[in-house]
Amino acid sequence: MDIRVQGAAPTTPFLSAGDLFETEWDLDRPVHVRVRQDPDERTWTAHPDGIHVLNISQKAATSAMARELALHEYAHMARHEQAHPSHTQSTEEALFLALAGRSVERRKLTHCYQIANHMKDIYADDITLRVGPSDKLVAFLESELAAAVADRPAEPRGTRATGTADPEITAVNAAFALALVERHDLVERDHRLYDLAHAAADDAPDIDVQAFKYRFRSLGDDPGESEYRKYLVDATQEYVLGGGEQAAD
């Protein structure tokens, strides 16, 4: 793999992730790692002009998770090169098909994009977890879910004046975490993730956490384009309409 790191961060985590990745996979395109100063910049991948670009904040690039984050993004790059439906399907097209003729609250529409990203992550981590250790990933999932559950409203259905964790998408995030660890047999059933997911489900009674867990966990390894589109359409409709209420602008 041709990996070039641009910015104020050590190259070791990215090169080490590349060495791990190459034990089972390879990339045809070179990888340019762009380290950005914005500490809130999320890690994300783009594919311009025949290269892959891994955008990452300096904070993340110098953290203990740097190698694991890089490995995860390399897996997304591999799925892109494979033209895997999870990475070629237009999210906008699927949402249009799922929600045509319906008025949808903006926050819920944003959450639908996050659900689509979870589905992409499932397929990326099918690669990641074949080539790298799982301990840091499990700890990360636990930490993120614990923080979101702690940042919940006093009343589950109340209006929040402060805080950032929306109980409904937190419940879906919990389902994703459980689906990922169960898909790869990463934890025992008494792991703290299950207690956190139970608390998240209690905070969002309109979200069927078990149903979303099953959706994520049971995604087929090699779906066709129409099959994957249906996965995404069904998940979107479950989130927006599953509670039986019409969302509003």
GIGI-V834990 format. One record per residue. N is the residue number from 1. RES is the residue in one letter. SS is DSSP state (alpha for helix, beta for strand, coil for the rest). NEAR is the number of other C-alpha atoms within 12 Angstrom. Layout:
BEGIN
<<N & RES & SS & NEAR> <N & RES & SS & NEAR>>
END
This chain:
BEGIN
<<1 & M & coil & 26> <2 & D & coil & 21> <3 & I & beta & 30> <4 & R & beta & 25> <5 & V & beta & 28> <6 & Q & beta & 23> <7 & G & coil & 21> <8 & A & coil & 18> <9 & A & coil & 24> <10 & P & coil & 24> <11 & T & coil & 25> <12 & T & alpha & 20> <13 & P & alpha & 27> <14 & F & alpha & 39> <15 & L & alpha & 26> <16 & S & alpha & 24> <17 & A & alpha & 32> <18 & G & alpha & 37> <19 & D & alpha & 24> <20 & L & alpha & 28> <21 & F & alpha & 35> <22 & E & coil & 24> <23 & T & coil & 18> <24 & E & coil & 18> <25 & W & coil & 26> <26 & D & coil & 28> <27 & L & coil & 28> <28 & D & coil & 20> <29 & R & coil & 24> <30 & P & coil & 25> <31 & V & beta & 37> <32 & H & beta & 32> <33 & V & beta & 39> <34 & R & beta & 33> <35 & V & beta & 32> <36 & R & beta & 25> <37 & Q & coil & 20> <38 & D & coil & 16> <39 & P & coil & 17> <40 & D & coil & 13> <41 & E & coil & 19> <42 & R & coil & 21> <43 & T & coil & 31> <44 & W & beta & 28> <45 & T & beta & 30> <46 & A & beta & 25> <47 & H & coil & 26> <48 & P & coil & 15> <49 & D & coil & 11> <50 & G & coil & 16> <51 & I & coil & 24> <52 & H & beta & 33> <53 & V & beta & 30> <54 & L & beta & 39> <55 & N & beta & 33> <56 & I & beta & 37> <57 & S & beta & 28> <58 & Q & alpha & 28> <59 & K & alpha & 24> <60 & A & alpha & 32> <61 & A & alpha & 36> <62 & T & coil & 26> <63 & S & coil & 21> <64 & A & coil & 18> <65 & M & coil & 27> <66 & A & alpha & 33> <67 & R & alpha & 32> <68 & E & alpha & 37> <69 & L & alpha & 39> <70 & A & alpha & 47> <71 & L & alpha & 43> <72 & H & alpha & 39> <73 & E & alpha & 40> <74 & Y & alpha & 52> <75 & A & alpha & 43> <76 & H & alpha & 44> <77 & M & alpha & 45> <78 & A & alpha & 37> <79 & R & alpha & 35> <80 & H & alpha & 29> <81 & E & alpha & 25> <82 & Q & alpha & 21> <83 & A & coil & 17> <84 & H & coil & 28> <85 & P & alpha & 32> <86 & S & alpha & 40> <87 & H & alpha & 33> <88 & T & alpha & 25> <89 & Q & coil & 29> <90 & S & coil & 23> <91 & T & alpha & 32> <92 & E & alpha & 21> <93 & E & alpha & 20> <94 & A & alpha & 31> <95 & L & alpha & 35> <96 & F & alpha & 22> <97 & L & alpha & 21> <98 & A & alpha & 28> <99 & L & alpha & 29> <100 & A & coil & 15> <101 & G & coil & 11> <102 & R & coil & 19> <103 & S & coil & 18> <104 & V & coil & 26> <105 & E & coil & 19> <106 & R & alpha & 14> <107 & R & alpha & 21> <108 & K & alpha & 29> <109 & L & alpha & 30> <110 & T & alpha & 22> <111 & H & alpha & 29> <112 & C & alpha & 36> <113 & Y & alpha & 28> <114 & Q & alpha & 26> <115 & I & alpha & 41> <116 & A & alpha & 40> <117 & N & alpha & 29> <118 & H & alpha & 36> <119 & M & alpha & 45> <120 & K & alpha & 38> <121 & D & alpha & 34> <122 & I & alpha & 38> <123 & Y & alpha & 40> <124 & A & alpha & 34> <125 & D & alpha & 41> <126 & D & alpha & 33> <127 & I & alpha & 32> <128 & T & alpha & 37> <129 & L & alpha & 30> <130 & R & alpha & 22> <131 & V & alpha & 26> <132 & G & coil & 30> <133 & P & coil & 23> <134 & S & coil & 27> <135 & D & alpha & 16> <136 & K & alpha & 20> <137 & L & alpha & 29> <138 & V & alpha & 31> <139 & A & alpha & 23> <140 & F & alpha & 20> <141 & L & alpha & 32> <142 & E & alpha & 28> <143 & S & alpha & 19> <144 & E & alpha & 22> <145 & L & alpha & 37> <146 & A & alpha & 28> <147 & A & alpha & 24> <148 & A & alpha & 29> <149 & V & alpha & 36> <150 & A & alpha & 22> <151 & D & coil & 24> <152 & R & coil & 32> <153 & P & coil & 24> <154 & A & coil & 16> <155 & E & coil & 14> <156 & P & coil & 24> <157 & R & coil & 16> <158 & G & coil & 14> <159 & T & coil & 13> <160 & R & coil & 16> <161 & A & coil & 12> <162 & T & coil & 12> <163 & G & coil & 16> <164 & T & coil & 18> <165 & A & coil & 29> <166 & D & coil & 34> <167 & P & alpha & 40> <168 & E & alpha & 41> <169 & I & alpha & 39> <170 & T & alpha & 41> <171 & A & alpha & 42> <172 & V & alpha & 49> <173 & N & alpha & 46> <174 & A & alpha & 47> <175 & A & alpha & 41> <176 & F & alpha & 42> <177 & A & alpha & 46> <178 & L & alpha & 44> <179 & A & alpha & 38> <180 & L & alpha & 38> <181 & V & alpha & 33> <182 & E & alpha & 25> <183 & R & alpha & 26> <184 & H & coil & 25> <185 & D & coil & 18> <186 & L & coil & 25> <187 & V & coil & 24> <188 & E & coil & 14> <189 & R & coil & 14> <190 & D & coil & 12> <191 & H & coil & 21> <192 & R & alpha & 22> <193 & L & alpha & 35> <194 & Y & alpha & 30> <195 & D & alpha & 20> <196 & L & alpha & 31> <197 & A & alpha & 43> <198 & H & alpha & 28> <199 & A & alpha & 29> <200 & A & alpha & 40> <201 & A & alpha & 33> <202 & D & alpha & 25> <203 & D & alpha & 33> <204 & A & coil & 31> <205 & P & coil & 24> <206 & D & coil & 27> <207 & I & coil & 35> <208 & D & coil & 33> <209 & V & alpha & 39> <210 & Q & alpha & 27> <211 & A & alpha & 25> <212 & F & alpha & 40> <213 & K & alpha & 33> <214 & Y & alpha & 25> <215 & R & alpha & 34> <216 & F & alpha & 39> <217 & R & alpha & 31> <218 & S & coil & 25> <219 & L & coil & 32> <220 & G & coil & 23> <221 & D & coil & 23> <222 & D & coil & 18> <223 & P & coil & 21> <224 & G & coil & 18> <225 & E & alpha & 20> <226 & S & alpha & 18> <227 & E & alpha & 20> <228 & Y & alpha & 32> <229 & R & alpha & 31> <230 & K & alpha & 28> <231 & Y & alpha & 35> <232 & L & alpha & 42> <233 & V & alpha & 33> <234 & D & alpha & 27> <235 & A & alpha & 40> <236 & T & alpha & 39> <237 & Q & alpha & 33> <238 & E & alpha & 29> <239 & Y & alpha & 42> <240 & V & alpha & 37> <241 & L & alpha & 27> <242 & G & coil & 21> <243 & G & coil & 16> <244 & G & coil & 14> <245 & E & coil & 17> <246 & Q & coil & 18> <247 & A & coil & 21> <248 & A & coil & 14> <249 & D & coil & 11>>
END
